[in-house]
Amino acid sequence: MNMNRIALIVGILGFAVVGCTNGGQNHNTATNTTNTATNISAESLSTPNRKLQTIGVALGDLGNPFYNAVQKGAETEAKKIGNIRVNAVSSAFDLNQQTNQIENFTAANTDLIILSAVDKKGVKPVIDQARLAGRVVIALDSAVDADVDAMISSNNTQAGEIACQYIADRIKGQGSVVILNGTPMDSINQRVGGCEKSLSKYPNIKLISKDQNAEGTRDGGLRVMSDLLTTFPKIDAVFATNDQSGVGADLAARQARRKEFFIVGVDGSPDATKAMEDKDGVFAATAAQNPAGMAEKAVQIGNDIIQGKKPESPNILIPVNLVTRENLSSYKGW
């Protein structure tokens, strides 16, 4: 960061600290185990006459269809509100790059910053800096260990519940089930917890593997599922904690010429719908997220906060829907 930018940010921070010291603090907060959402940053700048003009969207990888849908959702909602400039950037899941991008948004007086954090702990300093400078910051999809104005995510517990309820129903409450786990993060843990909750109602369902990390990738799903197929001669169903690992597991089944089981994923991604269309595969269903809808909601709430309208709850869960081969034709996708 050059010296001019440092000077600009220091000046902005000094002004924000003085404003917070002289003004009344807003103690209306909502907290969960991973994230605290507050409205501190909007104290001095949120007025009924202020308008949203610029949005910065910091994402993991715009080459990923999920994040591409987030970008489009933000742009769609921004157009509905008015002539608002949206700048979406990709960090390639690099914390340092995402930190620099958010610093740039802050220095450029961006009104609203929406981020899908690549590291929930690592982004805390730059989020704190942005909010002290008066920016409205909304976390999307991934929880952060920092105070933000709102947190918007899919209902990941529900995703696990409906996916594994589908499994239980289809195998008629008995059989051997595998969970393809993922990178240990809140969303994945919640999906696994939701799945286990559904399966726990059926004493004749045996969970034969749940700790193997498929890393949320196609290659990881292929690797882990190939090992599991070698270990277990019979599997009735697989819950993949995201679609990419599920698609990899589908490939493993093809290579092993195993078709006695079916796979249910989470995301509703284009790769999953393509796999479901192929009747020779075993990918049967996915708990579909709505990344564009999450982004639209983030822009709506950010616009409200800037105008002094606080959300009833700053922690917002977006429902998911189960997409199966039977209702695939009616699914709009991302």
C-alpha positions in Angstrom: 0.0 0.0 0.0 1.5 3.4 -1.0 2.0 6.3 1.5 -0.8 8.4 0.0 -3.3 5.6 0.5 -2.1 5.0 4.1 -2.5 8.7 4.8 -6.0 8.7 3.4 -7.1 5.7 5.5 -5.5 7.1 8.6 -7.4 10.3 8.1 -10.6 8.5 7.5 -10.1 6.3 10.6 -9.4 9.4 12.7 -12.6 11.0 11.6 -14.6 7.8 12.3 -13.2 7.4 15.8 -14.0 11.0 16.7 -17.5 10.5 15.3 -18.1 7.3 17.4 -16.7 9.0 20.5 -19.0 12.0 20.3 -22.1 10.1 19.1 -24.3 7.5 20.9 -23.4 3.9 20.4 -25.8 1.5 18.8 -26.0 -1.6 21.0 -28.6 -3.5 18.9 -26.6 -6.6 18.1 -27.2 -10.2 17.1 -24.7 -12.9 17.8 -24.1 -16.5 17.0 -21.1 -18.8 17.5 -19.2 -17.5 14.5 -20.4 -14.1 13.7 -21.5 -10.9 15.3 -23.6 -8.5 13.2 -23.9 -4.9 14.3 -24.7 -1.6 12.8 -21.9 0.5 14.2 -20.5 1.6 10.8 -23.8 3.3 9.8 -24.1 5.6 12.8 -22.6 8.7 11.3 -23.3 8.0 7.6 -26.8 6.4 7.5 -29.4 9.1 6.9 -32.8 9.1 5.1 -31.3 11.4 2.5 -28.2 9.4 1.8 -28.1 7.1 -1.3 -26.3 4.0 -2.2 -23.9 4.8 -5.1 -21.1 2.2 -5.1 -20.9 -1.5 -4.2 -17.7 -3.5 -3.8 -18.1 -7.3 -4.0 -15.1 -9.3 -2.8 -15.4 -13.0 -3.8 -13.3 -16.2 -3.7 -13.1 -17.0 -7.4 -15.2 -15.5 -10.2 -14.3 -18.5 -12.3 -16.6 -20.6 -10.0 -20.3 -20.6 -11.2 -21.4 -19.9 -7.6 -19.5 -16.7 -7.3 -20.4 -15.7 -10.8 -24.0 -16.0 -9.8 -23.3 -13.8 -6.7 -21.9 -11.1 -8.9 -24.9 -11.2 -11.3 -27.3 -11.1 -8.3 -25.7 -8.0 -6.9 -25.7 -6.3 -10.3 -29.3 -7.2 -10.9 -30.5 -5.8 -7.6 -28.3 -2.7 -8.0 -30.0 -1.9 -11.3 -33.4 -2.1 -9.7 -32.4 0.5 -7.1 -30.9 2.9 -9.5 -27.6 4.0 -11.1 -25.3 2.1 -8.8 -21.8 1.1 -9.8 -20.9 -2.5 -8.8 -17.2 -3.6 -8.7 -16.8 -7.4 -8.2 -13.3 -8.7 -7.7 -11.8 -12.2 -7.4 -9.1 -13.1 -4.8 -8.4 -16.7 -6.0 -9.0 -17.6 -2.3 -5.9 -15.7 -1.3 -6.3 -13.8 2.0 -3.7 -11.2 1.3 -5.3 -10.4 -2.1 -8.7 -10.2 -0.5 -7.4 -7.9 2.2 -5.9 -5.6 -0.3 -9.1 -5.5 -2.3 -11.2 -4.6 0.7 -8.6 -1.9 1.7 -9.0 -0.5 -1.8 -12.8 -0.4 -1.5 -12.5 1.4 1.8 -10.0 4.0 0.5 -12.2 4.6 -2.6 -15.2 5.5 -0.3 -17.2 2.5 -1.5 -20.6 2.7 0.2 -21.3 -1.0 0.6 -18.8 -3.8 0.8 -20.1 -7.4 0.3 -17.6 -10.2 0.9 -17.5 -13.9 0.8 -14.5 -14.4 3.2 -11.7 -16.7 2.2 -10.5 -16.8 5.8 -13.1 -16.0 8.5 -10.4 -15.1 11.1 -7.9 -13.4 8.8 -10.4 -10.9 7.4 -11.2 -9.4 10.8 -8.6 -6.5 10.8 -9.6 -5.3 7.3 -13.4 -5.5 8.1 -12.8 -3.6 11.4 -10.9 -1.0 9.4 -13.6 -0.6 6.8 -16.4 -0.3 9.4 -14.5 2.3 11.4 -14.2 4.3 8.2 -18.0 4.3 7.9 -18.4 1.5 5.3 -21.4 -0.8 5.5 -20.0 -4.4 5.4 -22.1 -7.5 4.8 -20.7 -11.0 4.9 -22.2 -13.4 2.4 -22.1 -17.2 2.4 -19.2 -17.5 4.8 -19.3 -16.4 8.4 -16.6 -14.2 9.8 -15.1 -13.7 13.2 -15.7 -9.9 13.0 -18.5 -7.5 13.6 -20.4 -6.9 10.4 -23.7 -5.0 9.6 -25.3 -8.2 8.4 -24.6 -11.9 7.7 -26.4 -13.6 4.9 -26.0 -17.3 4.1 -27.9 -20.4 3.0 -29.5 -22.5 5.7 -26.8 -25.1 5.6 -28.3 -27.2 8.5 -31.5 -27.4 6.4 -29.5 -28.4 3.4 -28.1 -31.4 5.3 -31.4 -32.3 6.7 -33.4 -32.4 3.5 -30.6 -34.1 1.6 -30.4 -36.9 4.1 -34.1 -37.2 4.6 -34.3 -37.9 0.9 -31.7 -40.6 1.4 -33.6 -42.1 4.3 -36.8 -42.1 2.4 -35.3 -43.6 -0.7 -33.6 -46.5 1.1 -36.7 -47.0 3.2 -34.9 -46.4 6.5 -32.3 -49.1 6.3 -28.9 -49.4 4.7 -25.3 -48.2 4.7 -24.6 -44.5 4.1 -21.4 -42.5 3.5 -20.8 -38.8 4.1 -18.2 -37.2 2.0 -17.0 -34.5 4.4 -15.2 -31.3 3.4 -12.9 -28.6 4.6 -13.7 -28.0 8.2 -15.7 -24.7 8.1 -19.0 -23.7 9.5 -21.1 -24.3 6.4 -19.7 -27.8 6.0 -20.1 -28.7 9.7 -23.7 -27.5 9.6 -24.5 -29.6 6.6 -23.0 -32.7 8.2 -24.9 -31.9 11.5 -28.2 -31.6 9.6 -27.6 -34.9 7.8 -26.8 -36.7 11.0 -30.0 -35.3 12.6 -32.1 -36.7 9.8 -30.4 -40.1 9.7 -30.5 -40.4 13.5 -34.2 -41.1 13.3 -33.6 -44.4 11.6 -31.8 -47.0 13.7 -31.4 -49.4 10.8 -29.3 -46.8 8.8 -25.6 -47.3 9.4 -23.3 -44.4 8.8 -20.2 -46.3 7.7 -17.9 -43.3 7.0 -18.3 -39.6 7.8 -14.8 -38.1 8.4 -13.1 -38.4 5.0 -12.2 -34.9 3.7 -13.0 -34.7 0.0 -11.8 -31.0 0.1 -14.9 -29.8 -1.7 -13.4 -30.6 -5.1 -14.0 -33.0 -7.9 -10.6 -34.5 -7.6 -11.1 -34.9 -3.8 -14.4 -36.6 -4.3 -12.9 -38.9 -6.9 -10.0 -39.8 -4.6 -12.0 -40.3 -1.4 -14.9 -42.2 -3.1 -12.4 -44.5 -4.9 -10.9 -45.5 -1.5 -14.3 -46.0 0.0 -15.5 -48.2 -2.9 -12.4 -50.3 -2.3 -13.1 -50.5 1.5 -16.8 -51.2 1.4 -18.3 -53.8 -1.0 -21.8 -52.4 -0.6 -22.9 -48.8 -0.1 -26.6 -47.7 -0.4 -26.2 -43.9 -0.5 -23.7 -41.1 -0.4 -24.2 -37.6 1.0 -21.6 -35.2 -0.5 -21.2 -31.9 1.4 -21.0 -30.1 -1.9 -21.7 -30.8 -5.5 -18.1 -30.8 -6.8 -17.1 -33.6 -4.5 -20.4 -35.4 -5.4 -19.5 -35.1 -9.1 -16.1 -36.6 -8.3 -17.8 -39.4 -6.4 -20.0 -40.0 -9.4 -16.9 -40.4 -11.6 -15.4 -42.8 -9.1 -18.5 -45.0 -9.3 -18.3 -45.0 -13.1 -14.7 -46.0 -13.0 -15.4 -48.8 -10.5 -18.5 -49.8 -12.4 -20.6 -49.6 -9.2 -24.2 -48.5 -9.5 -25.8 -50.0 -6.3 -25.8 -46.6 -4.6 -26.9 -43.0 -5.3 -25.4 -39.6 -4.5 -27.0 -36.4 -3.0 -25.0 -33.2 -3.0 -25.4 -29.6 -1.9 -25.3 -26.5 -4.1 -27.6 -26.9 -7.1 -24.6 -26.2 -9.4 -24.5 -26.5 -13.2 -22.2 -29.5 -12.8 -24.6 -31.2 -10.6 -27.6 -30.7 -12.9 -25.6 -32.0 -15.8 -24.6 -35.1 -13.8 -28.3 -35.6 -12.8 -29.3 -35.5 -16.5 -27.0 -38.4 -17.3 -29.0 -41.5 -16.5 -25.9 -43.6 -16.6 -24.5 -41.8 -13.5 -25.6 -42.1 -9.8 -25.9 -38.4 -8.9 -29.6 -38.3 -7.9 -30.3 -35.0 -6.1 -28.9 -31.8 -4.6 -30.0 -29.3 -2.0 -29.9 -26.2 -4.1 -28.6 -22.9 -2.8 -29.6 -19.5 -4.3 -26.3 -17.5 -4.6 -28.0 -14.8 -6.8 -30.8 -14.5 -4.2 -28.3 -14.1 -1.4 -26.5 -11.3 -3.2 -29.8 -9.5 -4.0 -30.7 -9.7 -0.4 -27.3 -8.3 0.6 -27.8 -5.3 -1.7 -31.3 -4.7 -0.4 -30.2 -4.8 3.2 -27.1 -2.7 2.5 -29.2 0.0 0.8 -31.7 0.0 3.8 -28.9 0.4 6.3 -27.3 3.2 4.4 -30.7 5.0 4.6 -31.0 4.4 8.3 -33.3 1.3 8.2 -31.9 -1.5 10.3 -32.9 -5.1 9.5 -35.1 -6.9 12.0 -32.4 -9.5 12.3 -28.9 -8.9 10.9 -28.3 -12.7 10.6 -30.3 -14.0 7.7 -30.7 -17.5 6.4 -31.8 -18.2 2.9 -33.8 -21.5 2.5 -32.6 -24.2 0.2 -34.7 -26.5 -2.1 -34.2 -30.1 -2.9 -33.7 -30.7 -6.7 -34.1 -34.3 -7.9 -34.1 -36.0 -11.2 -37.9 -36.0 -11.0 -38.2 -32.2 -10.6 -35.1 -31.2 -12.5 -37.0 -29.8 -15.5 -38.6 -27.1 -13.3 -35.3 -26.0 -11.7 -34.1 -22.7 -13.1 -30.5 -23.2 -11.8 -27.9 -20.5 -11.4 
